[in-house]
Each structure stands twice: as structure tokens, then as C-alpha cells.
């Protein structure tokens, strides 16, 4: 299975950040794994411009969230069809920051994932337990419940990102054994051809070990995706991974 290394820029980046994409493209043209897909999800304001400027290159672009409906009276929201129109390839849905800051339920996340498929794009569906849930020994139950209720009811192409909430932006990561256990658990609940990404403080220093784990088919990277140098090192760590 081809690895997917996806960068989530969150609410970071202006038009001038095209320089980071340009630097990443230059590095990837000089040397990059051929068996790895690379995606950047910048703020929605930048998707169309980046996709146009860097079309045909080694990087795809995507959205960080979308509304479930194709259009309507939803001030400030962006539909999956709009991301398709901006030449996005993927849309992240159900990120823990969306679930926490916007009270998104599993049912809404499923609606968004189905909207992304309806628009002809690939959803990256995020799941993950909180620190309290992990400490209480409930991580598998919580993620199992999220999967049951937020995966689309279809056999189309989607990606799952396991992101323990307590590992996002903290510099903390689960043990390699805990990541392996969770990814095997998720694999057992989905198809063999679904890519399962790990996300949560992936850095150049830990990417190779994490990406070597069975059933880890790539990474969703926040902070370390903002700088071309760091992100490129993570892309290269995915190099030999099938
Ligand atoms: C994320 O935002 O999805 C994420 C994994 O962030 P970070 O890599 O900074 O922990």
C-alpha cells in the first residue's frame, strides 16, 4: 500500500507561505520516495492558489474540514464541492480540534465524510482518545465507537487517521507498542485497502520508527508540516514503506 504523508497547517499560513511549498517541491524533485503520496492541507483560502501554482507536481492539496451539504445558507462554511472546485484531492474531517471546538458529533463527521465522497474527493477521517480515556484503559473502546459511528456507510475510498488527542501538539506520543495495538485494532474493523495514518507529534526524529509499525500507512502531521525541511524529512522516512 502506498504511504500517505499529510500535512495539516491548521490556522497557519498566508499567501507568502507558498515559499515553503516551493522549497518542498524542489527537494522532492531532487529526491523523494516514489511509493509515497504527499498532501498539504493549508487554510482554505490558499487551496486553490497552491493547487493551481503547483499542479502536476509531487504534492496534492486538501481541505481541513467541510460542511455536509453541497451549498446553502451556512455563512462562513465551505462545502466539499467547493474544495473539489479548488482542485483539492482530500478533505480532513473529524479532527479533534473540530470535535472539541465546534462540538462535532460522530454523526456529523460521518455526514462530512460522505459529503467528501459525494464531491469525488477522499476523506481523511480522524479518531482518537483523550488522555483521561487512555489512562482509564478505554482507548480501544472509544476509538471503536468513533469508527462505528463516523465511517461512511460505503465501500468507497477513505483514509482513517488515528490521532490520540493528548499527543496532538504536545510532543508526547504513545509507545510504539500502543500505536501498533491501536492500528491492528483499527485494521480489524476496516478493509485491508484502507490507509490508516498515525497523527500526534510526528517529527523528523520519530517518523521512521512510527512509520515502520505494521498497519501504519502514513502520517498526519501538524506542527512539523509547516517547515519544508522538517516535512521533507518525514516524507523521506516513509520512503521504503509499502
Ligand atoms: C494534527 O494537527 O493533526 C497533528 C497531528 O498535530 P501535531 O503533529 O502538531 O501534533
Boltz pocket constraint, residues with backbone or C-beta under 6 A from the ligand:
constraints:
  - pocket:
      binder: B
      contacts: [[A, 8], [A, 10], [A, 163], [A, 167], [A, 168], [A, 169], [A, 170], [A, 171], [A, 199], [A, 200], [A, 201], [A, 202], [A, 220], [A, 221], [A, 222], [A, 223], [A, 224]]
      max_distance: 6.0
